[in-house]
Amino acid sequence: MVLDYLRLEIRRTLRDTGFVVLGIGMPVLMYLLFTNLGASGEDGAEWKTSAMVGMAAYGALGAALGTGGAVADDRSSGWLRQLRVTPLTPRQAVTGRALSGSVTVLPAIASVLTAGALVNGVRMEAWQWAALVLLLWLGALPFTMLGLGNGYRLSTQVTGIANMLCTMGLAIVGGLWFPADLFPDWLRTVSAYSPAHSFADLGWATTEGAAPGAGTVAVLLAWLVLFGAYAAHSYRRSARTV
């Protein structure tokens, strides 16, 4: 039952034209634009690699949060009410939706990494490419939970706005668009503890041939617990209104 539900949600997401254009195409376009208007030579090569990770993380973040939009649509259409009368338990329903959201971040990650390798000539060892995909995929889970929390709590229109603001705010503060080294000292400190910066740092460490730091993992896990609690609370709250 859970696997059938998971397959259904993945198909629904990948048939969404808006997801394909904005969730996959936009990060690639921004990456190619940012990296081909700046430095050249060795600095340019480093920037193309760093920006590739940042934009892949940005695409994954947006796709993960976008899961909440589908949840809000389900609430307004009555689909969520139908799920409540199926054999699926609340835990299975939330887990299935979280897993489908996790799977749909992969195209966003893969598209940016492919552009980095084929268009910008980014070169790494095979294990680094594999580790990069795996870590960014797993690291997107906190944002999936944040999107679910928004979707279970807010209306369809408000969820879309909230997810857009979360995506842009987290990306900017996390240094996904511009290096955090350019930030003022106070903002650099905030960025270091932001979920998006820790998320991207999983990839930045990998491109340097190192394992993610314990502090990075701890910060990301803390945000996972926080956003997971928010999603669970929002789901329970939705049961009283759906």
C-alpha positions as CSV (number, residue, x, y, z in Angstrom):
1,M,0.0,0.0,0.0
2,V,2.7,2.5,1.0
3,L,4.8,1.7,-2.2
4,D,1.7,2.2,-4.4
5,Y,1.1,5.5,-2.7
6,L,4.7,6.5,-3.2
7,R,4.7,5.7,-6.9
8,L,1.5,7.7,-7.4
9,E,2.9,10.8,-5.7
10,I,6.2,10.6,-7.7
11,R,4.3,10.3,-11.0
12,R,2.1,13.3,-10.0
13,T,5.1,15.4,-9.2
14,L,7.1,14.6,-12.4
15,R,4.0,15.4,-14.6
16,D,3.8,18.9,-13.1
17,T,5.1,21.3,-15.8
18,G,5.8,24.0,-13.2
19,F,8.0,21.6,-11.3
20,V,10.0,20.7,-14.4
21,V,10.5,24.3,-15.5
22,L,11.1,26.0,-12.2
23,G,12.4,23.2,-10.1
24,I,14.8,21.8,-12.7
25,G,15.3,24.4,-15.4
26,M,15.7,27.5,-13.3
27,P,18.7,26.3,-11.1
28,V,20.5,25.2,-14.3
29,L,19.9,28.6,-16.0
30,M,21.0,30.5,-12.9
31,Y,24.1,28.4,-12.5
32,L,25.2,28.8,-16.1
33,L,24.4,32.6,-16.0
34,F,26.3,33.2,-12.7
35,T,29.4,31.1,-13.7
36,N,29.9,32.4,-17.2
37,L,29.8,36.1,-16.4
38,G,32.5,36.1,-13.7
39,A,36.1,35.0,-13.3
40,S,38.2,32.9,-15.6
41,G,41.2,30.7,-15.1
42,E,41.9,28.9,-11.8
43,D,39.6,31.2,-9.8
44,G,36.9,30.6,-12.4
45,A,37.2,26.9,-12.2
46,E,36.9,27.0,-8.4
47,W,33.9,29.2,-8.7
48,K,32.2,27.0,-11.2
49,T,32.6,24.0,-8.8
50,S,31.5,25.9,-5.7
51,A,28.5,27.5,-7.6
52,M,27.6,24.1,-9.0
53,V,27.1,22.7,-5.4
54,G,25.3,25.8,-4.3
55,M,22.8,25.8,-7.2
56,A,22.3,22.0,-6.9
57,A,21.5,22.6,-3.3
58,Y,19.2,25.4,-4.3
59,G,17.3,23.3,-6.8
60,A,17.0,20.4,-4.2
61,L,15.8,22.9,-1.6
62,G,13.1,24.3,-3.9
63,A,12.0,20.8,-5.0
64,A,11.8,19.6,-1.4
65,L,9.8,22.5,-0.3
66,G,7.5,22.2,-3.3
67,T,6.2,18.9,-1.8
68,G,4.2,21.1,0.5
69,G,2.3,22.7,-2.4
70,A,1.0,19.3,-3.5
71,V,-0.1,18.6,0.1
72,A,-2.0,21.9,0.2
73,D,-3.7,21.0,-3.1
74,D,-4.6,17.6,-1.6
75,R,-6.3,19.3,1.3
76,S,-8.3,21.7,-0.9
77,S,-9.4,18.9,-3.3
78,G,-10.4,16.5,-0.6
79,W,-7.7,13.9,-1.5
80,L,-6.3,14.2,2.0
81,R,-9.7,13.4,3.4
82,Q,-9.9,10.3,1.2
83,L,-6.4,9.2,2.5
84,R,-7.7,9.3,6.0
85,V,-10.3,6.6,5.3
86,T,-7.7,4.2,3.6
87,P,-5.7,1.6,5.6
88,L,-2.8,4.0,5.5
89,T,-1.9,5.2,9.0
90,P,-1.0,8.8,9.6
91,R,2.7,7.8,9.9
92,Q,2.6,5.9,6.6
93,A,0.9,8.8,4.8
94,V,3.4,11.4,6.0
95,T,6.3,9.0,5.4
96,G,5.1,8.2,1.9
97,R,4.8,11.9,1.1
98,A,8.2,12.6,2.5
99,L,9.8,9.8,0.5
100,S,8.2,11.0,-2.7
101,G,9.4,14.5,-2.0
102,S,12.9,13.1,-1.4
103,V,12.9,11.3,-4.7
104,T,11.8,14.3,-6.7
105,V,14.8,16.3,-5.6
106,L,17.1,14.0,-7.6
107,P,16.3,15.5,-11.0
108,A,17.0,19.0,-9.7
109,I,20.4,17.9,-8.3
110,A,21.3,15.8,-11.4
111,S,20.5,18.6,-13.9
112,V,22.8,21.1,-12.2
113,L,25.7,18.6,-11.8
114,T,25.3,17.5,-15.4
115,A,25.5,21.2,-16.5
116,G,28.6,21.6,-14.4
117,A,30.3,18.5,-15.9
118,L,29.3,18.9,-19.6
119,V,29.0,22.7,-20.0
120,N,31.4,24.2,-17.4
121,G,33.9,21.4,-17.5
122,V,33.9,20.6,-13.8
123,R,36.1,17.6,-13.1
124,M,36.1,15.4,-10.0
125,E,36.8,11.8,-9.1
126,A,33.9,9.3,-9.7
127,W,33.4,8.8,-6.0
128,Q,33.1,12.5,-5.4
129,W,30.2,12.8,-8.0
130,A,28.5,9.8,-6.4
131,A,29.0,11.1,-2.9
132,L,27.8,14.5,-3.9
133,V,24.5,13.2,-5.3
134,L,23.9,11.0,-2.2
135,L,24.7,13.6,0.4
136,L,22.6,16.3,-1.3
137,W,19.7,13.9,-1.7
138,L,19.8,12.8,2.0
139,G,20.5,16.4,3.1
140,A,17.3,17.7,1.5
141,L,15.1,15.8,3.9
142,P,14.8,18.7,6.5
143,F,13.4,21.0,3.7
144,T,10.9,18.3,2.7
145,M,9.6,18.3,6.2
146,L,9.4,22.1,6.3
147,G,7.4,22.0,3.0
148,L,5.1,19.3,4.4
149,G,4.6,21.4,7.6
150,N,3.6,24.4,5.4
151,G,1.3,22.3,3.2
152,Y,-0.5,20.7,6.1
153,R,-1.0,24.0,7.9
154,L,-1.6,26.6,5.2
155,S,-4.0,27.1,2.3
156,T,-2.8,26.4,-1.2
157,Q,-2.2,30.0,-2.1
158,V,-0.4,30.8,1.2
159,T,1.7,27.6,1.0
160,G,3.0,28.7,-2.4
161,I,4.0,32.1,-1.1
162,A,5.5,30.7,2.1
163,N,7.5,28.1,0.2
164,M,8.8,30.7,-2.3
165,L,9.9,33.0,0.6
166,C,11.5,30.1,2.5
167,T,13.4,29.0,-0.6
168,M,14.7,32.4,-1.5
169,G,15.4,33.4,2.1
170,L,17.2,30.2,3.0
171,A,19.2,30.2,-0.2
172,I,20.4,33.8,0.2
173,V,21.2,33.5,3.9
174,G,22.8,30.1,3.4
175,G,25.2,31.4,0.8
176,L,23.9,29.3,-2.1
177,W,23.7,32.2,-4.5
178,F,26.7,34.2,-3.3
179,P,29.6,33.1,-1.1
180,A,29.0,33.7,2.6
181,D,32.6,35.1,2.8
182,L,31.1,38.3,1.2
183,F,28.6,38.7,4.0
184,P,29.0,41.1,6.9
185,D,30.4,39.4,10.1
186,W,27.0,39.2,11.8
187,L,25.3,37.6,8.7
188,R,28.2,35.2,8.2
189,T,27.6,34.0,11.8
190,V,23.9,33.5,11.1
191,S,24.7,31.8,7.8
192,A,26.9,29.3,9.5
193,Y,24.0,27.9,11.6
194,S,21.4,28.1,8.8
195,P,20.0,24.9,7.4
196,A,20.8,25.7,3.8
197,H,24.5,26.5,4.5
198,S,25.0,23.3,6.4
199,F,23.2,21.5,3.5
200,A,25.4,22.9,0.9
201,D,28.5,22.4,3.0
202,L,27.9,18.6,2.7
203,G,28.7,19.1,-1.0
204,W,31.5,21.7,-0.7
205,A,33.4,19.4,1.6
206,T,33.0,16.6,-0.9
207,T,34.4,18.6,-3.8
208,E,37.5,19.3,-1.6
209,G,37.9,15.5,-1.1
210,A,36.9,15.7,2.6
211,A,34.1,14.3,4.8
212,P,31.5,16.8,6.1
213,G,32.4,18.2,9.4
214,A,30.7,17.0,12.6
215,G,29.4,20.5,13.3
216,T,27.8,20.6,9.8
217,V,26.0,17.3,10.3
218,A,24.9,18.2,13.9
219,V,23.4,21.5,12.7
220,L,21.5,19.8,9.8
221,L,20.2,17.1,12.1
222,A,19.0,19.7,14.6
223,W,17.0,21.4,11.8
224,L,15.7,18.0,10.7
225,V,14.3,17.4,14.2
226,L,12.8,20.9,14.3
227,F,11.2,20.8,10.9
228,G,10.1,17.2,11.4
229,A,8.3,18.2,14.6
230,Y,6.7,21.1,12.7
231,A,5.4,18.7,10.0
232,A,4.0,16.3,12.6
233,H,2.3,19.0,14.5
234,S,0.8,20.5,11.3
235,Y,-0.5,17.0,10.2
236,R,-2.2,16.5,13.5
237,R,-3.7,20.0,13.4
238,S,-5.0,19.4,9.8
239,A,-6.9,16.4,11.1
240,R,-9.2,18.8,12.9
241,T,-9.9,20.9,9.9
242,V,-10.0,18.3,7.0
